[in-house]
């Protein structure tokens, strides 16, 4: 597929007034070669979607090489909308024989630190219509045509609804879903089979001290995970993106199956077996080889405290499938910041159920606010802080009250979900954690504003 052809189809789509017209233009272009449309689909999706291949500093460096711009002029360019500025450097009309793969290779070359490409030759090699597609794909920018538009078009020429196509995207790349839909081989319901890679479910960060699900299971993650597919007498491992991968130690599997394994080849979960092809839909306690049920918040906190460097805790809903709606797998908890002696400087009683404390670290001898913590009233059994329970507004706490706190993290210089473990009667003000020590523990990223 020529880049000019793809750009013309995109421009024609954008010029249509109705969704029906836009869908027709897209379908006509994607299916123009009939049964031989697979490569066209792959290349068209590749020029529309994907991670950015060039950063703005690569463009600045190329402009400096070709036009002699100096670093002090870079900010003036970066403040403008870069893509229209780059597009304007190309001629309005310029026939080009550049293919989509060649265009993607050119983007890769421009994005290399040692690139010596004259950017003027790039400008002169394509028209402004084509340049808009080229630079939008190359740089961090919103796609010219979104996935919903593509799926809407495909749903008009296949027996599959947009919802079914969208479900397919949860586990397979867009071009594969489109190809299978055009061939009529997309199943009515999704099924995991050996030899067919899929996207791994997504895990969001969990910041609470309470288990997220009615039946929460925990899994300590150390290192990468893979999906091992055993079929036709051979075994292939795929990473979370569905790409072939090689774990350090290959798992030893017998019959046709799909297993979720760690880097040492140990099976964590059975996803598909000969006896039960729908194992991935079973309760987690049946899928997992060593299911660990989280009993309560105290059990969860103990598991978090036991994490070592480089480990994280994965939390899974035992009642849900391995892959379910929106490809959500559960939550992940990184190793937390814990056992911090922090200085309490103020407090107030919010209601009968909890009070709030303002907590600080020390910068030398000076208290530095680091956040707030909600506490149960019965925890505040300290002669210098007990009066907080009788105040509905913030009142000062006598210097020297130190508490041991946990936190789920730190952002913009403030602790997230700070939790008071206990007030330490044996510690004084100078036992408070220093700001430098906290920075060393969590890194400077947590203090960026």
C-alpha positions in Angstrom: 0.0 0.0 0.0 1.3 3.4 -0.9 1.3 6.1 1.7 -0.4 8.5 -0.8 -3.2 6.0 -1.2 -3.8 5.7 2.5 -3.6 9.5 3.0 -6.1 10.1 0.1 -8.6 7.6 1.7 -8.2 9.3 5.1 -8.7 12.7 3.5 -11.8 11.5 1.6 -13.2 10.0 4.8 -12.8 13.3 6.7 -14.4 15.2 3.9 -17.7 13.2 4.2 -20.6 14.8 5.9 -22.4 11.7 7.2 -21.3 8.6 9.1 -22.8 6.5 6.4 -20.6 8.1 3.7 -17.5 7.9 6.0 -18.1 4.2 6.6 -18.6 3.5 2.9 -15.3 5.2 1.9 -13.4 3.2 4.6 -15.0 -0.1 3.6 -14.4 0.5 -0.1 -10.7 1.2 0.6 -10.1 -1.6 3.0 -11.8 -4.2 0.9 -10.7 -3.0 -2.5 -8.5 -6.1 -3.1 -11.2 -8.6 -2.0 -9.8 -11.7 -0.4 -6.3 -10.4 -0.7 -7.0 -7.4 1.6 -5.1 -8.8 4.6 -1.9 -6.9 3.9 -3.9 -3.7 3.1 -5.6 -4.0 6.5 -2.4 -4.5 8.4 -0.7 -1.5 6.7 -3.6 0.8 6.9 -4.0 0.1 10.6 -0.2 0.5 11.0 -0.2 4.0 9.5 -3.2 5.0 11.7 -2.4 3.5 15.1 0.7 2.7 17.1 3.1 4.1 19.6 4.9 7.4 18.6 8.1 6.7 16.7 9.6 10.3 16.9 9.9 12.7 19.8 9.9 16.5 19.4 13.5 16.7 20.3 14.4 14.4 17.4 12.6 17.0 15.1 14.5 19.8 16.7 17.8 18.0 16.1 16.9 17.4 12.5 15.8 21.0 12.0 19.1 22.1 13.4 21.1 19.8 11.0 19.1 20.9 8.0 18.2 24.6 8.6 20.8 25.7 11.2 18.3 26.4 13.9 20.0 26.9 17.3 18.9 25.5 20.7 17.6 28.9 21.9 15.2 28.9 19.1 13.8 25.5 19.9 11.3 26.7 22.5 9.7 29.0 20.0 8.9 26.0 17.8 7.9 23.7 20.6 5.3 26.2 21.8 3.5 26.0 18.5 1.5 23.1 17.1 4.4 21.2 15.7 2.4 19.0 13.2 0.8 21.8 11.2 4.2 23.5 11.1 5.9 20.4 9.7 3.0 19.8 7.2 3.3 23.4 5.8 6.9 22.7 4.8 5.7 20.1 2.2 4.4 21.1 -1.3 0.6 21.1 -1.8 1.0 18.5 -4.7 3.7 16.0 -4.8 3.3 12.4 -6.3 5.1 9.9 -4.2 5.9 6.2 -4.5 6.7 5.7 -0.8 4.9 2.7 0.7 3.5 2.5 4.2 6.3 0.1 5.4 8.9 2.5 3.9 7.2 5.5 5.7 7.3 3.6 9.0 11.0 2.8 8.5 11.7 6.4 7.7 10.0 7.4 11.0 12.1 4.9 12.9 15.3 6.3 11.2 14.3 9.9 12.1 13.7 8.8 15.7 17.3 7.4 16.1 19.7 9.5 18.2 22.4 9.1 15.5 20.0 9.9 12.6 21.7 11.9 9.7 18.5 12.2 7.6 18.1 15.6 6.0 14.6 16.6 7.0 14.2 18.8 3.9 14.2 15.6 1.8 11.3 14.3 3.9 9.4 17.5 3.4 9.9 17.4 -0.3 9.0 13.7 -0.7 5.3 14.1 0.1 2.3 16.4 -0.4 0.7 18.2 2.5 -2.2 15.7 2.6 0.3 12.8 2.9 2.5 14.8 5.3 -0.4 15.3 7.7 -0.8 11.5 8.0 2.9 10.9 8.2 3.6 13.4 11.0 0.5 12.5 13.0 1.5 8.9 13.0 5.1 9.6 13.8 4.7 12.1 16.7 2.7 11.8 19.9 -0.7 12.9 18.6 -4.3 11.8 18.5 -5.1 9.5 15.6 -6.7 11.2 12.6 -9.4 8.4 12.5 -10.3 6.7 15.7 -10.9 3.0 16.3 -14.6 3.4 16.9 -14.9 4.9 13.3 -13.0 1.9 11.8 -15.1 -0.6 13.8 -18.3 1.1 12.8 -17.3 0.8 9.1 -16.5 -2.9 9.4 -19.8 -3.6 11.2 -21.6 -2.3 8.1 -20.1 -4.9 5.8 -19.8 -8.0 8.1 -22.3 -9.9 10.3 -20.7 -8.6 13.5 -21.9 -5.8 15.6 -19.6 -3.0 16.7 -19.9 -4.3 20.3 -18.7 -7.8 19.2 -15.8 -6.2 17.3 -14.9 -4.1 20.3 -14.9 -7.2 22.5 -12.4 -8.7 20.1 -10.1 -5.8 20.6 -9.8 -6.7 24.3 -7.6 -9.7 23.4 -6.5 -9.3 19.8 -4.9 -6.5 17.6 -7.2 -4.3 15.6 -5.9 -5.6 12.2 -6.5 -9.3 13.3 -10.1 -8.5 14.4 -10.8 -6.8 11.1 -9.3 -9.6 9.0 -11.2 -12.2 10.8 -14.4 -10.2 10.6 -14.0 -9.8 6.9 -13.4 -13.5 6.5 -16.4 -14.3 8.7 -14.2 -16.3 11.1 -14.8 -14.2 14.2 -16.6 -16.4 16.7 -19.9 -15.2 18.2 -18.4 -15.5 21.6 -14.8 -15.1 22.6 -12.8 -18.3 23.5 -9.2 -18.8 24.4 -7.5 -21.5 22.4 -3.9 -22.8 22.2 -1.9 -21.2 19.4 -4.0 -18.0 19.4 -2.2 -15.3 21.3 -4.2 -12.6 23.1 -3.7 -9.4 25.1 -3.3 -10.0 28.9 -5.8 -8.4 31.2 -4.9 -5.0 32.6 -4.2 -4.4 36.3 -4.7 -1.0 37.9 -3.0 0.3 41.0 -4.8 -0.3 44.2 -4.2 2.3 46.9 -6.6 1.2 49.7 -5.7 -0.9 52.7 -9.0 -2.9 52.3 -9.4 -5.8 49.9 -11.2 -4.6 46.7 -13.5 -7.7 46.1 -15.8 -9.8 48.1 -13.5 -12.8 47.4 -10.0 -11.3 46.9 -7.2 -13.5 46.0 -3.5 -12.4 46.3 -0.6 -13.4 44.1 3.0 -12.2 44.7 4.5 -11.1 41.4 8.3 -11.3 41.0 9.5 -10.6 37.4 7.6 -11.0 34.1 4.8 -13.3 33.4 3.9 -15.2 30.1 1.2 -17.2 28.5 2.5 -20.7 27.5 0.6 -22.3 24.6 1.1 -26.0 24.0 -0.4 -27.2 20.7 0.5 -29.5 17.8 3.4 -31.0 19.8 5.2 -27.7 20.4 5.1 -24.9 22.9 5.2 -21.1 22.3 5.2 -18.4 25.0 3.7 -15.0 24.5 4.1 -11.8 26.5 1.3 -9.6 27.8 0.9 -8.0 24.3 0.5 -11.3 22.6 4.0 -11.2 21.1 6.3 -14.3 21.1 8.7 -14.2 24.1 11.2 -16.5 25.8 11.1 -16.9 29.6 14.3 -17.7 31.4 13.1 -21.2 32.0 10.6 -22.7 29.7 7.7 -24.4 31.3 7.3 -28.2 30.8 3.7 -28.9 29.7 2.2 -32.0 28.2 -1.2 -31.9 26.5 -2.6 -29.0 24.5 -3.2 -26.2 26.9 -2.7 -22.5 27.8 -1.0 -21.7 31.1 -0.1 -18.5 32.8 3.5 -18.9 33.9 6.3 -17.0 35.6 9.9 -16.5 34.4 11.0 -19.7 36.0 8.4 -21.8 34.1 6.1 -22.3 37.1 2.4 -22.5 36.3 0.5 -19.7 38.1 -2.9 -20.3 36.5 -4.4 -22.8 34.1 -6.3 -20.9 31.3 -7.2 -23.7 28.9 -6.9 -27.5 29.3 -8.0 -30.4 27.2 -10.4 -31.5 29.9 -11.8 -28.0 30.4 -11.3 -25.7 27.4 -13.2 -22.9 29.4 -10.9 -23.1 32.4 -10.3 -19.4 32.1 -14.0 -18.8 33.1 -13.8 -20.9 36.3 -13.5 -19.6 39.8 -9.9 -18.4 40.6 -9.5 -21.1 43.2 -9.9 -23.7 40.5 -7.6 -21.9 37.9 -4.8 -21.1 40.3 -2.2 -23.6 41.4 -1.7 -22.0 44.8 -4.7 -19.7 45.5 -4.3 -17.4 48.4 -7.5 -15.9 49.8 -7.2 -12.5 51.5 -9.1 -12.8 54.7 -9.4 -9.1 55.7 -7.6 -5.8 55.7 -5.2 -6.9 58.4 -4.2 -9.9 56.3 -3.8 -7.7 53.2 -1.6 -5.3 55.2 0.6 -8.2 56.4 1.0 -9.4 52.8 2.0 -5.9 51.7 4.5 -5.6 54.5 6.1 -8.9 53.6 6.9 -7.8 50.0 10.5 -7.6 49.1 12.3 -5.2 46.7 11.1 -5.9 43.1 7.9 -7.6 44.2 4.3 -6.5 43.8 1.0 -8.0 45.0 -1.7 -8.8 42.4 -5.3 -8.8 43.7 -7.8 -10.9 41.7 -11.6 -11.2 42.0 -12.1 -14.9 42.6 -15.6 -14.8 41.1 -14.6 -13.3 37.8 -13.1 -14.8 34.6 -9.4 -14.5 33.9 -10.4 -12.0 31.2 -13.7 -10.1 31.6 -15.4 -6.9 30.6 -13.0 -4.1 29.4 -10.1 -6.6 29.8 -9.8 -5.8 33.5 -7.8 -8.4 35.4 -7.8 -6.9 38.9 -5.4 -4.6 40.8 -1.7 -4.5 41.6 -0.1 -3.2 44.7 3.6 -2.2 44.6 5.8 -2.5 47.6 4.6 0.2 49.9 6.2 2.9 52.0 5.8 1.6 55.5 6.9 2.0 59.1 7.5 5.8 58.9 7.9 7.7 62.2 6.0 11.0 61.4 5.3 14.1 63.5 1.7 15.0 64.3 1.2 18.7 64.5 -2.6 19.2 64.3 -5.8 17.2 64.5 -9.6 17.4 64.5 -12.6 15.2 65.0 -14.7 14.8 61.8 -17.4 12.6 63.4 -17.8 9.8 65.8 -16.2 7.3 63.4 -12.9 9.0 62.6 -10.6 11.9 63.2 -7.9 13.5 61.0 -4.3 14.3 61.7 -1.8 16.5 59.9 1.5 14.8 59.7 5.0 16.0 59.0 8.6 15.0 58.3 11.5 17.0 59.4 13.9 19.0 57.2 16.7 19.4 59.7 14.8 20.8 62.7 11.8 22.2 60.8 8.5 20.3 60.3 7.5 19.9 56.7 3.8 19.0 56.0 3.6 15.7 54.2 -0.2 14.9 54.2 -3.2 13.9 56.4 -4.3 10.7 57.9 -7.7 9.4 58.9 -7.7 7.6 62.2 -10.1 5.8 64.5 -10.9 7.7 67.7 -9.8 4.9 69.9 -6.3 5.1 68.5 -5.7 8.6 69.9 -5.0 7.4 73.5 -2.2 9.9 74.2 -2.2 12.6 76.8 -1.0 15.2 74.3 -3.4 14.4 71.5 -6.6 13.2 73.2 -8.1 16.7 73.1 -8.4 16.4 69.3 -11.5 14.3 69.9 -13.3 17.3 71.3 -12.5 19.7 68.5 -14.4 20.0 65.2 -11.8 22.4 63.8 -8.1 22.0 63.4 -6.3 22.4 66.8 -2.5 22.2 67.5 -0.9 19.1 69.0 1.9 19.6 71.4 5.3 19.0 69.7 6.7 15.6 70.3 3.8 13.3 69.4 5.2 10.8 66.9 3.1 8.1 65.1 4.2 5.1 63.0 2.5 5.4 59.6 2.0 3.4 56.4 1.2 4.9 53.0 0.3 3.6 49.6 2.7 6.0 47.9 3.6 9.7 47.5 2.5 12.2 44.8 3.4 15.9 44.5 5.0 15.7 47.9 2.0 14.3 49.7 1.5 10.8 51.2 -1.4 8.9 49.6 -3.7 6.9 51.9 -1.6 7.5 55.0 -2.6 5.0 57.8 -1.7 5.3 61.5 -0.4 2.1 62.9 0.1 3.4 66.4 1.3 6.4 68.4 4.8 5.7 69.7 5.1 6.9 73.3 8.8 6.2 73.3 9.7 8.5 70.5 10.2 12.2 70.5 10.3 15.0 67.9 13.9 14.3 66.8 13.0 10.6 66.1 10.8 11.9 63.2 11.8 10.8 59.7 13.9 13.3 57.8 12.7 14.6 54.4 16.0 13.5 52.8 15.4 9.9 54.1 11.9 9.9 52.6 13.2 11.2 49.3 15.8 8.4 49.3 13.2 5.8 50.0 10.6 6.8 47.4 12.7 8.7 44.8 12.3 12.2 43.6 9.4 11.4 41.3 7.0 11.5 44.2 7.9 15.1 44.9 7.4 16.5 41.4 4.8 19.2 41.2 
